[in-house]
Amino acid sequence: MIKIKGLFKFITLLFCIMWLTGTSIYSCFLIGTFAHELGHSRHSKHISAIEIHYDGSGLTKGSFYPHDHAVVYLEGGLITAFLIIISITSILLIMFSKNFRGD
């Protein structure tokens, strides 16, 4: 019975890690896409809407001053990367904390 209890704890921990990792990375990409579109809005003459879709794509409607799209991609990518690093670090800290393991 003790071995089965340990197996169930391991399976629960595994699903917890998968769920936290998946939702964290997904939300990081959405926030990074939003940051990308906000980068476009900073260069706008007239902006009517910013749309962020659940597939991670975005759209900014309006008229813009000429600006380099690579810089806007870099801003969104950096924000996404830092949020993913923070999320993974948080998950690792939770996994290896003494209270979470039940020691």
N, C-alpha and C positions, 0 to 999 in steps of 0.2 A: 504494500500500500504506500509506503514511503517513496519508493521509486516512481510510482505513478503520479504522486503528488508533485514530485520534482519535475517530472515530464510536463505536467500541466502548467506549472510555473514557467518553465522554459518556453512552452508554446505561447502562453499569454504574453511573456516578455517579447518574444519574436514578433507577434502580431502588433503589439504596442509600438515597437520600433518601426515596423513597416508602415503603420498608420501615421505616426508622427513624421517620419521622413517624407512620405508621399504628400501629405497635406502641407507640410512646411515648404517643400520645394515648389509645389504647385502655387502656393500663395506668393512665394518669392518671385516666380516668373510673372504673375499678374501684377505685382507691385512694380517690378522692373519695367514691364510694358507701360504701365501708367507713368512712370518716371520718364520713359522715352517720349511719350506723347506730351507730357508737360514740358519737356525740352523743346519740342516744336512750338508749343504755345508761347514760350518766352520770345520767340522770333516772329510773333504774329503781328500783322497790321490789324486784322479783324478776324476773330475766331468765333465760330458759331457753336461748335460742339466738339467734345472729346469723347470718343467711344472706345471702351475696352470690352472685348468679347471674351467669353470663357475659354476659348481655344488659345488665348495668349496673344491674339492679334489686336491691333488697335488702329484707330483712324482719327485724324484731326482734320476737321473741315474749316476752311477759311482761307484768307490770303496772308502770305508770309513774306518777310524780307528774305533775301537769299542767305542761306546758311548751309554749313557742311553737315550732311546727314551722318557721316561717320562719327562726328563728335556726339551727336544725339544717341547713336547706337552705343557708343562707349559709356556715356552716362547711365543709360538703362542697364547695360551689362555689368558695370561696376556695382550698382545698387543691388542687382540680382545676386551677384557673386558674394558680396558682403553679407546679405541676408541669409544666403545658403550656408555660409561659414558659421554665422551666429547660430542658425538652427541646428546644424550638425553638432557644434560644440555643446549646445544646450542638451541635446539628446544624449551625447556621450556622458556629460556630467550627471544626468539623471540615471543613466544605466549603471554607472560605477559608484553612485552614492551609496553609502552604507544603509541608509534608511529604506531605499527602494528595494535592495536585495533581500532585506529582512534578516540580516545578520545580527 
